[in-house]
Amino acid sequence: MKELFLKYKLVTRFIAVFLLAYGLLTVTYNLYLNKSDGSIFYPDYITNLVAKQTNSLLNSIGYDATILPHPNEPSLKIIINDKFVARVIEGCNAVSIIILFLSFIAAFYSNFKTTIIYCLAGSAIIYVFNLFRIVILSVGLYHYPWRRELLHEVIFPMLIYGIVFLLWMVWVNRFSKANKANV
């Protein structure tokens, strides 16, 4: 058993670091969500911020957009030209995707400075890409509501996870110690 463990030391280390980082970040995020009572920023600060920024972007490209608290669930409704097109829920704020991204980067760490810079830059890229994803999805749902399932369930998840995958590949191939060990 020890031989097997030593043979797959890198894989075991990757899994352990990934799970530890993912667990710690997820627990921290859940503590944040449990502390967010929605009294100031509904339903929580980050989701509220994403909805407000989405609203600003929609208005900046010529749509008459507003956001309103959803009366029946913890979300914000996106309304374009008086038509309810989408809602921004906690799952739309990209935090869970950023946690997944950060956990992977931690598992393939490089030196401290490079890892921190890449984590911050990658998180910002994912966050901004997610904002544009919500804006384009909202516009798509406004013009093509019958394509809701295709847009929301297939195309846009594929795009956001595709960006995360590309960021991972750049990290592994250009910056991580795993790549340097194979050179």
C-alpha positions in Angstrom: 0.0 0.0 0.0 2.8 2.4 0.9 4.5 1.6 -2.5 1.3 2.5 -4.3 1.0 5.7 -2.3 4.6 6.7 -3.0 4.1 5.9 -6.7 1.1 8.2 -7.0 2.4 10.8 -4.6 1.7 13.7 -7.0 -1.8 12.6 -7.7 -2.5 12.0 -4.0 -1.1 15.5 -3.2 -3.2 17.1 -5.9 -6.4 15.4 -4.6 -5.7 16.3 -1.0 -4.9 20.0 -1.7 -7.8 20.3 -4.0 -10.3 18.9 -1.5 -8.8 20.8 1.4 -9.0 24.1 -0.5 -12.4 23.4 -1.9 -13.7 22.4 1.5 -12.3 25.5 3.3 -13.5 27.9 0.6 -17.0 26.3 0.5 -17.4 26.3 4.2 -16.3 30.0 4.3 -18.7 30.9 1.6 -21.5 29.1 3.3 -20.7 30.9 6.6 -20.9 34.2 4.6 -24.3 33.2 3.1 -25.6 32.2 6.5 -24.6 35.6 7.9 -26.3 37.4 5.0 -29.8 38.2 6.2 -30.7 40.3 3.1 -31.8 43.2 5.2 -29.3 45.6 3.6 -28.2 43.9 0.4 -30.9 41.4 -0.8 -30.4 38.5 -1.1 -26.7 38.8 -0.2 -24.1 41.4 -1.0 -22.3 39.6 -3.9 -25.5 38.5 -5.6 -26.9 42.0 -5.2 -23.7 43.5 -6.7 -23.9 41.2 -9.7 -27.5 42.1 -10.3 -26.8 45.9 -10.1 -23.8 45.6 -12.4 -25.8 43.5 -14.8 -28.5 46.2 -14.7 -25.9 48.9 -15.4 -24.5 47.0 -18.3 -27.9 46.4 -19.8 -28.8 50.1 -19.6 -25.4 51.1 -21.0 -26.1 49.1 -24.2 -29.5 50.7 -24.7 -32.0 48.5 -22.9 -34.4 50.0 -20.3 -33.5 47.6 -17.5 -34.4 47.5 -13.9 -33.9 45.0 -11.1 -36.5 44.3 -8.4 -36.5 41.9 -5.4 -38.4 38.7 -6.2 -41.4 38.5 -3.9 -41.3 34.7 -3.5 -37.7 33.7 -3.4 -34.2 35.1 -2.5 -33.4 36.6 -5.9 -33.5 39.7 -8.0 -35.7 40.0 -11.1 -34.2 41.4 -14.2 -36.8 43.4 -16.1 -36.1 44.7 -19.6 -38.6 47.2 -21.2 -41.2 46.1 -18.5 -40.8 42.4 -19.4 -39.5 40.0 -16.7 -36.7 38.1 -18.4 -34.6 36.5 -15.7 -33.7 36.4 -12.1 -30.3 36.6 -10.4 -30.0 34.0 -7.7 -27.0 33.2 -5.4 -25.8 30.6 -7.9 -25.5 33.3 -10.6 -22.9 35.3 -8.8 -19.9 33.1 -10.0 -18.6 32.5 -6.5 -19.0 28.7 -6.6 -17.2 28.7 -10.0 -14.4 30.9 -8.6 -14.1 28.5 -5.6 -13.7 25.6 -8.0 -11.1 27.6 -10.0 -9.1 28.6 -6.9 -9.1 25.0 -5.6 -7.6 23.7 -8.8 -5.0 26.5 -8.9 -4.0 25.7 -5.3 -3.7 22.0 -6.1 -1.2 22.9 -8.9 0.5 25.7 -7.0 3.5 27.6 -8.2 5.5 30.1 -6.2 3.4 32.1 -3.8 3.5 35.4 -5.7 2.6 33.9 -9.1 -0.2 31.8 -7.5 -1.8 34.7 -5.7 -1.6 37.0 -8.8 -3.0 34.3 -11.1 -5.8 33.5 -8.5 -6.8 37.2 -8.4 -6.5 37.7 -12.1 -8.4 34.5 -12.9 -11.1 35.3 -10.4 -11.6 38.8 -11.9 -11.8 37.3 -15.4 -14.4 34.8 -14.3 -16.4 37.4 -12.5 -16.4 39.9 -15.4 -17.1 37.1 -17.9 -20.0 36.0 -15.8 -21.4 39.5 -15.8 -21.3 39.6 -19.6 -22.8 36.1 -19.6 -25.8 37.3 -17.6 -26.2 40.4 -19.7 -26.2 38.4 -23.0 -28.4 35.7 -21.5 -30.9 38.4 -20.4 -30.9 40.0 -23.8 -31.3 36.6 -25.4 -34.2 35.7 -23.1 -35.8 39.1 -23.9 -35.7 38.5 -27.7 -35.9 34.7 -27.8 -37.8 33.5 -24.7 -38.6 30.2 -26.3 -34.9 29.4 -26.3 -34.7 29.6 -22.5 -33.6 26.0 -22.0 -30.9 26.0 -24.7 -29.5 29.4 -23.6 -29.6 28.8 -19.8 -29.0 25.1 -19.6 -26.5 24.5 -22.4 -24.8 27.4 -24.1 -24.1 29.7 -21.2 -22.9 27.0 -18.7 -20.7 25.7 -21.5 -19.2 29.1 -22.0 -18.5 29.8 -18.3 -17.0 26.4 -17.6 -15.1 26.7 -20.9 -13.4 29.9 -19.7 -12.5 28.2 -16.4 -11.1 25.2 -18.3 -9.0 27.6 -20.5 -7.7 29.4 -17.4 -6.7 26.1 -15.8 -4.9 25.0 -19.0 -3.0 28.2 -19.1 -2.0 27.8 -15.4 -0.9 24.2 -15.8 1.0 24.7 -19.0 2.7 28.1 -18.2 2.9 28.6 -14.5 2.5 25.6 -12.3 5.3 23.6 -10.7 3.8 20.4 -12.2 4.7 21.8 -15.7 8.2 22.8 -14.6 8.8 19.3 -13.1 8.0 17.7 -16.5 10.4 20.0 -18.4 
